[in-house]
């Protein structure tokens, strides 16, 4: 006869400082208060409950940005997650600050594949064994190599590295499976498709039962089963939470059966948590006073619905940099724009949430052949699958790209064809400059052919804020700067 015990496993990913409930028709959706209320309800009504978060708890709100994630940790301490792994945005405030944040957390932050180069030690505890109802659940944390792209901006970042995820999983499972582990859960921040590929590379003998992922913000109807491993995500933010109700066979140390739900966090189904609301109000009273300043107005709300195509907001911001810095071309990282829509009334808080990355800007010189090569590389097939960086380009560029021939049928600048020897001054954010070989397939030596690249501004946000503040009403639209055919 089977020895079955029941476990409820709640999971979030990509919270991005999503603290506040938002109106949706006649109700409210999301917010950390109602998320906490739902978790507390499940913990009070089910016998064995564990809650995990699969990375990117930071970035996305002015409260998180203003307090460099410390506010987020204070609120998560009240949620009491049983295991949290880091995402690429946990690096945004610097490696040293992340290690400080770990000390502020009353919950375990785990990662198995981020190492210190000098001595080969892991930066974090690799795993955590949670015990509940006589069951032992092993959580392991893994992160995408994308974290290294962000870490390159940090001095300490040059001293860390990611190691092969599969090898690290094998090491941990081989070391701990002898401890009568009933269920093994990978907390990853690598993206849904990478999770699927990872599942097929894992040895079934390691006993991985579930992968709870993040990074791709995937909304699911049901988990996907790959190589005998269940894979799930719960979208993004606090608008929803994933819920597994598992029947665990503790004799065979495996899942006997399960149900899964994508649970909406709404006012109808979730009570508020007054203790967390006090903390939110404490921080919000400060940020509201600072961030409710009117910056400008747009004729209509400007949109940024997808990262891998030209957008209204992308055009406006790229043009602001071009005009303010006096460069010929601005290549603006499309992922820098974090909101799908801004305006028509633009307050400073909304601007900060839309454009939270305040890095510096580099200027370099490139000839027409180099510029054409970089943009052609940007438009390779991976860009349309969301696996690469994409750029919003400033006014003047018109590039018509054929996916069939993987080349441009038109490449012009203010109506004139670009010649190979034509020289351009190009602006790019420091994060993208630090990773320009990976993102645009050009070397630093090539960039120094005409002039040594240099920093021309230390603050992207200052440029945008100053420009918008001095233009009381603005307009932007889609102009056909980058057109993809075939």
C-alpha positions in Angstrom: 0.0 0.0 0.0 1.3 3.4 -0.9 2.4 5.8 1.8 0.9 9.1 0.4 1.3 12.5 2.0 0.0 15.8 0.6 2.0 18.9 -0.1 0.8 22.3 -1.4 3.5 24.1 -3.3 2.9 27.8 -4.1 5.2 29.6 -6.5 5.9 33.0 -7.9 8.4 34.4 -10.3 9.4 37.8 -11.7 7.7 39.9 -8.9 9.6 43.0 -10.1 8.7 45.0 -7.0 5.0 44.8 -7.9 3.6 46.0 -4.5 0.4 47.8 -5.4 -3.0 46.5 -6.4 -4.3 47.9 -9.7 -7.9 48.6 -10.7 -9.4 46.2 -13.2 -13.0 47.1 -14.0 -15.0 46.9 -10.8 -12.3 45.1 -8.8 -8.6 45.2 -7.9 -5.9 42.8 -9.1 -2.5 41.9 -7.6 -0.5 43.8 -5.1 1.7 42.2 -2.4 -1.0 42.7 0.3 -3.5 40.4 -1.5 -0.8 38.0 -2.5 0.1 37.7 1.2 -3.5 37.3 2.1 -3.9 34.4 -0.3 -0.7 32.7 0.9 -1.8 33.1 4.6 -5.2 31.6 3.7 -3.6 28.6 2.1 -1.2 28.1 5.0 -4.2 28.2 7.4 -6.4 25.8 5.5 -3.8 23.3 4.2 -1.6 21.1 6.4 1.7 21.2 4.5 2.4 24.3 2.5 5.7 25.6 0.9 6.1 28.9 -1.0 9.0 29.7 -3.4 10.0 32.5 -5.7 12.0 32.0 -8.9 14.0 35.2 -9.3 13.7 38.8 -10.3 12.1 40.1 -7.1 13.7 43.5 -7.9 13.1 46.3 -10.5 9.8 47.5 -11.8 8.4 49.9 -9.1 9.6 53.3 -7.8 9.4 51.9 -4.2 11.9 49.2 -5.1 14.1 51.5 -7.1 14.2 54.3 -4.5 15.3 51.9 -1.7 17.5 49.7 -3.9 15.5 46.6 -3.1 15.6 46.9 0.7 11.9 47.8 0.8 11.2 44.7 -1.2 13.1 42.5 1.2 11.2 43.9 4.2 7.9 43.0 2.6 9.1 39.6 1.5 10.2 38.9 5.0 6.5 39.0 5.9 5.6 36.6 3.1 8.1 34.2 4.6 9.0 32.3 1.4 10.6 28.9 2.0 13.2 29.3 -0.8 14.1 32.1 -3.2 16.5 32.0 -6.1 18.1 35.0 -7.7 17.3 36.4 -11.2 19.4 38.6 -13.5 17.7 41.8 -12.0 19.0 41.0 -8.5 22.4 42.1 -9.9 21.1 45.5 -11.0 22.1 47.3 -7.8 25.6 45.6 -7.8 27.0 42.3 -6.5 28.1 43.8 -3.2 24.7 45.2 -2.6 23.1 41.9 -3.4 25.2 40.2 -0.7 24.1 42.9 1.7 20.5 42.3 0.7 21.0 38.6 1.5 21.8 39.5 5.1 18.6 41.5 5.3 16.5 38.6 4.2 14.9 36.3 6.8 14.4 33.6 4.1 16.9 31.5 2.3 18.3 32.8 -1.0 19.8 29.9 -3.0 21.9 29.5 -6.1 24.1 26.6 -7.2 25.9 27.9 -10.3 27.2 31.4 -9.5 30.9 31.1 -8.4 33.8 33.3 -7.3 36.6 32.7 -9.8 39.5 33.2 -7.4 38.7 30.4 -5.0 36.0 28.4 -6.7 33.5 29.0 -3.9 29.8 29.5 -4.6 28.5 33.0 -4.0 25.3 31.6 -2.3 24.1 28.5 -0.5 23.2 26.2 -3.4 20.1 24.5 -2.0 17.7 24.2 0.9 15.9 21.2 2.4 12.5 22.2 3.7 10.8 19.7 6.1 7.0 19.6 6.5 4.6 16.9 7.5 7.3 14.3 7.6 8.4 15.1 4.1 11.8 16.5 3.0 11.7 18.8 -0.1 15.0 19.7 -1.7 15.1 23.2 -3.5 18.0 24.1 -5.8 18.5 27.5 -7.4 19.9 28.2 -10.9 20.3 31.3 -12.9 20.7 32.1 -16.6 24.1 33.2 -18.0 22.4 36.5 -18.8 23.3 37.5 -15.3 26.9 37.9 -16.4 25.9 40.5 -19.0 24.6 42.7 -16.2 27.6 41.8 -13.9 30.1 43.2 -16.4 29.1 46.7 -15.3 30.1 45.9 -11.7 33.8 45.9 -10.7 33.1 42.7 -8.6 31.4 41.2 -11.6 34.7 40.4 -13.2 35.5 38.1 -10.3 32.4 35.8 -10.6 31.2 33.3 -13.2 28.3 31.0 -13.9 29.0 27.3 -14.2 27.2 24.6 -16.2 23.7 24.1 -14.7 23.4 20.4 -15.5 26.7 19.6 -13.8 25.8 21.6 -10.7 22.4 19.9 -10.4 24.0 16.5 -10.6 26.5 17.4 -7.9 23.8 18.6 -5.5 21.5 15.7 -6.2 24.2 13.1 -5.8 25.2 14.6 -2.5 21.7 15.0 -1.0 19.5 12.3 -2.5 20.8 9.8 0.1 19.1 11.9 2.8 15.7 10.5 1.9 14.5 13.4 -0.2 10.8 13.0 -1.0 10.5 15.7 -3.7 13.2 17.7 -5.6 12.4 21.2 -7.0 14.6 23.3 -9.3 14.0 27.0 -8.9 15.4 28.4 -12.2 15.6 31.8 -13.8 16.5 30.9 -17.3 13.3 31.1 -19.4 10.6 28.6 -20.3 12.3 27.2 -23.4 15.6 26.9 -21.6 13.8 25.0 -18.8 12.5 22.5 -21.4 15.9 22.0 -22.8 17.4 21.6 -19.3 14.8 18.9 -18.4 16.0 16.7 -21.3 19.6 17.0 -20.2 18.9 15.8 -16.6 19.6 12.2 -15.5 16.4 10.7 -14.3 18.4 9.0 -11.5 18.9 12.5 -10.0 15.2 12.5 -9.1 14.2 16.0 -10.3 10.4 16.3 -9.9 9.6 19.9 -10.8 11.1 22.9 -12.4 9.6 26.2 -11.3 11.0 28.8 -13.7 11.1 32.5 -14.4 12.7 35.1 -16.7 10.3 34.6 -19.7 7.1 35.7 -17.7 5.2 32.7 -19.2 1.5 32.3 -18.5 0.4 28.7 -18.5 -2.8 26.8 -18.5 -1.2 23.7 -17.2 2.4 22.6 -16.5 4.4 20.9 -19.3 5.9 17.5 -18.7 9.4 17.0 -20.2 11.5 14.0 -19.6 9.3 13.1 -16.6 9.7 16.6 -15.0 6.9 19.0 -14.5 7.7 22.6 -15.6 5.6 25.6 -14.5 5.7 29.4 -14.3 3.2 31.9 -12.9 3.4 34.8 -15.3 4.8 37.9 -13.7 4.3 40.3 -10.8 1.8 39.7 -8.0 -1.3 39.4 -10.2 -1.2 35.6 -10.0 0.5 32.7 -8.2 1.0 29.1 -9.2 -0.3 26.3 -7.0 0.6 22.6 -7.0 -1.4 20.2 -4.9 0.8 17.2 -4.8 0.3 13.6 -3.6 3.8 12.5 -2.6 4.7 8.8 -2.4 7.2 8.9 0.5 8.3 5.3 0.0 9.3 5.8 -3.6 10.3 9.5 -3.1 8.3 10.8 -6.1 5.0 12.5 -7.1 2.1 10.1 -7.3 -0.4 12.6 -8.6 -1.0 16.3 -8.8 -3.2 19.2 -9.7 -2.1 22.7 -10.7 -3.8 26.0 -10.8 -2.9 29.5 -12.2 -4.5 31.5 -9.3 -5.5 35.1 -10.0 -4.9 37.4 -7.1 -8.1 39.5 -6.9 -10.1 41.4 -4.3 -12.9 38.9 -4.6 -10.8 35.9 -3.6 -7.9 37.3 -1.6 -8.0 39.2 1.7 -5.6 42.0 2.3 -2.7 41.8 4.8 -2.8 44.9 7.0 0.7 44.4 8.3 2.2 44.5 4.8 0.0 47.4 3.9 1.5 49.4 6.7 5.0 48.8 5.3 3.8 49.7 1.8 2.2 52.9 3.0 5.4 53.8 4.9 7.5 53.7 1.7 4.8 55.0 -0.5 4.3 58.2 1.5 7.9 59.1 0.7 7.9 58.1 -2.9 4.6 59.7 -3.7 5.9 63.1 -2.5 8.9 62.7 -4.8 7.5 60.9 -7.8 4.1 62.6 -8.4 5.7 65.5 -10.1 4.3 66.2 -13.6 7.0 65.8 -16.2 5.1 66.2 -19.5 2.1 65.2 -21.4 1.7 63.2 -24.6 -1.1 63.8 -27.2 -2.0 60.1 -26.4 -0.6 57.2 -24.5 2.6 55.9 -26.2 3.0 52.2 -26.3 5.8 49.6 -26.2 3.9 46.4 -26.7 6.9 44.2 -27.8 10.6 44.5 -27.4 11.6 43.1 -30.8 10.0 45.7 -33.1 9.9 49.5 -33.5 7.6 51.1 -30.9 6.2 54.6 -30.2 8.0 54.9 -26.9 11.2 53.4 -28.3 11.2 56.0 -31.1 10.6 58.9 -28.6 13.3 57.9 -26.2 15.9 57.1 -28.9 15.3 60.5 -30.5 15.7 62.2 -27.1 19.1 60.7 -26.7 20.1 61.5 -30.3 19.1 65.2 -30.0 20.4 65.7 -26.5 23.8 64.1 -27.0 24.3 65.3 -30.6 25.0 61.8 -32.0 24.0 60.6 -35.4 22.4 57.4 -34.3 21.2 56.2 -30.9 20.9 52.5 -30.3 18.6 52.2 -27.3 18.2 48.8 -25.6 14.5 47.9 -26.1 14.5 46.0 -22.8 15.3 49.2 -21.0 11.7 50.2 -21.5 9.8 48.2 -18.9 6.2 49.4 -19.4 3.8 48.6 -22.2 2.4 52.1 -22.1 3.2 55.6 -20.8 1.1 58.7 -20.7 -0.8 60.7 -21.8 0.0 62.4 -18.4 3.6 61.5 -17.4 4.6 61.8 -13.8 8.1 61.2 -12.6 7.1 58.0 -10.9 5.6 56.6 -14.1 8.7 57.6 -16.0 11.0 55.8 -13.5 8.9 52.7 -13.6 9.0 52.8 -17.4 12.7 53.5 -17.7 14.3 52.3 -14.4 17.9 51.7 -15.7 20.0 54.8 -15.0 23.2 53.8 -16.7 25.7 56.0 -18.5 25.9 56.4 -22.3 29.0 55.7 -24.5 29.7 57.3 -27.8 31.7 55.5 -30.5 32.3 56.1 -34.2 31.3 53.4 -36.8 31.4 53.3 -40.5 28.4 52.4 -42.7 29.6 48.8 -43.1 29.9 48.3 -39.3 26.6 49.9 -38.6 24.9 47.7 -41.2 26.6 44.6 -39.8 25.5 45.4 -36.2 21.8 45.9 -37.2 21.8 42.9 -39.4 23.2 40.8 -36.5 20.5 42.3 -34.2 17.8 41.1 -36.7 19.0 37.5 -36.9 16.3 34.8 -36.4 16.9 34.6 -32.6 15.7 38.1 -32.2 12.2 37.1 -33.3 12.1 34.3 -30.7 13.0 36.8 -27.9 16.4 35.3 -27.2 18.6 38.3 -28.0 18.9 42.0 -27.4 16.9 44.3 -29.7 17.4 48.0 -30.2 15.2 51.0 -30.8 16.9 53.3 -33.4 16.7 57.0 -33.6 15.3 59.2 -36.4 17.0 59.0 -39.8 17.6 55.3 -40.0 15.5 53.3 -42.4 16.3 49.6 -42.6 14.2 47.1 -44.6 15.3 43.6 -43.7 14.4 40.4 -45.5 14.2 37.4 -43.2 14.4 35.1 -46.3 17.8 36.5 -47.5 18.9 37.7 -44.0 20.0 40.9 -45.5 18.8 44.5 -46.0 16.9 45.5 -49.2 17.2 49.1 -48.1 19.6 50.7 -45.6 19.4 54.5 -45.6 20.0 57.6 -43.4 17.7 60.5 -43.9 16.7 59.2 -47.3 20.2 58.6 -48.7 21.7 55.1 -49.0 24.4 54.4 -46.4 27.8 53.8 -48.0 30.4 51.5 -46.4 32.8 54.3 -45.6 30.3 56.8 -44.2 31.2 57.7 -40.6 28.5 57.8 -37.9 28.7 58.8 -34.2 26.7 56.2 -32.3 25.3 56.3 -28.7 24.7 53.2 -26.6 24.0 52.5 -23.0 26.9 51.3 -20.8 25.2 47.9 -20.2 25.1 47.3 -23.9 28.5 48.7 -24.5 29.9 46.2 -21.9 28.3 43.4 -23.9 28.6 44.8 -27.4 30.4 41.7 -28.7 27.6 39.4 -27.6 24.7 41.7 -28.5 26.0 43.3 -31.8 28.9 41.1 -32.9 31.5 43.8 -33.0 34.8 43.9 -31.0 36.3 46.7 -29.0 39.2 46.8 -31.4 36.8 47.4 -34.2 35.1 50.2 -32.2 38.4 52.0 -31.7 39.2 52.1 -35.5 38.1 55.7 -35.8 38.1 57.0 -32.2 38.4 55.6 -28.7 34.8 55.2 -27.3 34.0 57.5 -24.4 31.3 58.2 -21.9 29.2 61.2 -23.0 26.7 61.1 -20.2 26.6 59.5 -16.7 22.8 59.4 -16.5 20.2 58.2 -19.0 17.4 59.2 -16.7 18.7 62.8 -16.4 18.7 63.1 -20.2 15.1 61.9 -20.5 13.8 63.8 -17.5 15.4 67.1 -18.7 14.1 66.8 -22.2 10.6 65.8 -21.2 10.4 68.5 -18.6 11.3 71.2 -21.1 8.7 70.0 -23.7 5.2 70.3 -22.2 3.5 68.2 -24.8 5.0 65.6 -27.1 4.0 63.2 -29.9 5.6 60.0 -31.3 4.6 57.3 -33.7 5.7 54.4 -35.8 7.7 55.6 -38.8 9.0 52.5 -40.4 12.6 52.8 -39.1 13.0 49.0 -39.0 10.8 47.0 -41.3 11.0 43.2 -41.5 9.6 41.5 -44.6 9.3 37.9 -45.9 
